[in-house]
């Protein structure tokens, strides 16, 4: 059964449309986190380690471009959304909103780069950056760095897992995805401690 699944997965991994699928997933899951673009990139990289398919450069470029486009679409949604109007008039929400803006102004690079590895956190940070008028030029530069590092990290995790379990590409893909989930949880914990040290201690 596992051998049959391996054959099925590896045959689809070599398809010409795979980079386009990765680009689309990486774009859309920036504002719709349930789409598993990171898991797909890691799984495909693990399959590449065992079979040589898909083309790793095309995969990396598609993932980075999709992540960059998605993050900037999310920023634009936040910038032009009625979020500021919704919170005005509610003192508690206004305080939270203003504090988020100040945190981004002080630690914007850390938040945007680290949140790229935390699916829901990434969406929240990018929406908040747009809504609080975080400088667009700075956001574009940081999101480009975040997209490139995320793409390289996802491919590296998948390739390492694939080499480790080279005989069964599907198992290698699952190991890579599980490892990425653990790393994402760790990044989220560290980010919370750095950005909100008092709350983390509490």
N, C-alpha and C positions, 0 to 999 in steps of 0.2 A: 504493500500500500504506500509506504513512504517513498519507495523507488519510483512508483508511478507519479506521485505528487512532485517529486524532484524533476522528472522529465517534463511534466506539464509546466511547472514554474520556469524552468530554464528555457523552454521553447518560447514562452511569452517574453522573457527578458531580452531576447534578441530581436524583438520586433522593432521596426523603424519608428513607430509612434511612441515608444517609451519615453524619450526625452521630452516630447510635447506633453505627455500625460504628467510627468514630473513637474514641468513648468506650471501647468494649470493647477495642480494640487498645491504647490508651494505658494502660488499667488493667492488662491482662494482661502487657504486655511489660515492666512494672516488675520482675516476678519471672521472666519468660520472655523474655529479650532477643531471641531470633531473630525475634519478631514486629516488623515494621517500622513502628511507629506514626509515628515522626518522618518517615520517607520518605513515608508516605501523606498526612500533613498538608501537607508541603511540596509534593507533587505536586498535591494538590487546590487549594492556594492559587495555584499557577502556572496551573492550568486556570481558576480564578476570574478571574485577571488578563486572560485572553484571551476568556472567555465570559460572565462575570458569575455563574457557578454553580460550586460550591454557595454558599449563604448564608455569608458570611465570619464574621459574628458567631456564628452557630450552630456553625460549625466551630471557632472559637477557644474558645468556652465548653466544647464537648464535649472538646476536646483537654486543656484545663486541668483540668477536673473528673476526667477519666480519669487523667491523670498524678498528680494529688493523691491520688486513691483508691488507685492502684497503689502509689505510694511508701509510703503508710501501711499497706497490706496487707503489703508486704515488710518494713517495720519490725516489724510484729506477728509475722510469721513468725519473724524473727530473735529477737525477745524471748521467744517461747515455744518455740523450737527447743531440742533437746538439745545445741546447739553447745558451751555452756560445759562440760557434762559430758564431751563427747568430748575436749576439749583438756586437761581436768584430768588430771594424772598424766604428761603429756608436757611436760617443762620447756621445750623449744624452742617448742612451739605455745603454751604459756601465756605465754611472753615476747612472742611475736608478737601474741597476743590482747590482752595488757595494753598493749603499745605502741600498738596500734590504738585502744584506748579512750582513752589519753592524747592521741593526736593529734586524735581527735574532740573531746575536751574542750577542747583548745587552739584548734583550727581547725575546729570543727564547721560554722560558717556557710559558710566557704569550701569545705569538702569537699562538703557537701550541695548547695549551689547550683551549684558548678562540675561536680560529677559528674552532674548532671541532663543534661548535654550529651554524656556518654560512656556509651553504652548498658550495657555490662557493668560499668563502673565504678560506675554508679548503683546497680545491683543489689547489688554488693559493699558499697558504703558504707551503703546502707539496712539490709541484713542485719546488718552490724557494729554500726550504731547501735542496733538493737534488742537484739542479743545482749550488748552492753556496757552496757546500761541507760542509754543517752543519754536525757536528760529528754524524756518524750513531748510535753509541752506545747511545749517549744522546737522539737522535731522537726516537730510539726504546723505551727507558724508558718513555719519555714524551708521545709518542703516546699510550703506554699501559695505562697510567694514564688517558689520554683523552678518550680513548675508554671505560674504565670502568665507568668513571663519566658520559659520554654521555649516555651509556646504562641505568645506574641507573636513570638519570634525565628523559629520555624518558619514562621509565616505570612508574616513579612516577607521571609525568604529566598525562599520560593516565589513571592510576589507580584512581587518584584524580577526573579527569573528569568523569570517569565511575561510581564512587560512587556517584558523584553529580547528575548524570542523570541515575540512576541505572535502571529505568523502560524501557528505550529505549537505548540499547547499541550503535546503530548507531549514535544517536545524541551525546552521550557521546564521541564517537570516533571523531566526527567532532569538538566538543568543545575543546578536547585535542589538535588536530592538529592546530586549530586556536590560542590557547594559546601559543603553541610552536613557531608559526610564529612570534608572538608579542615578545616573549622572544629572539628569534634569531635576530630580528631587533634591539632590545635594546642592545644585546651583541655586535653586529656589530658596533653600534654607539659608545659605550664605548671603544671598542678596537681601533677604529680609533682615538678617542680623546687621548688615552694613548700612542699609537704608533706614531701618527702623530699630536702632539698637535698644531703645528703652522697651518697646513692645516685645522684642525678642527675649529680653531678660525676664520680662513679666510672664 
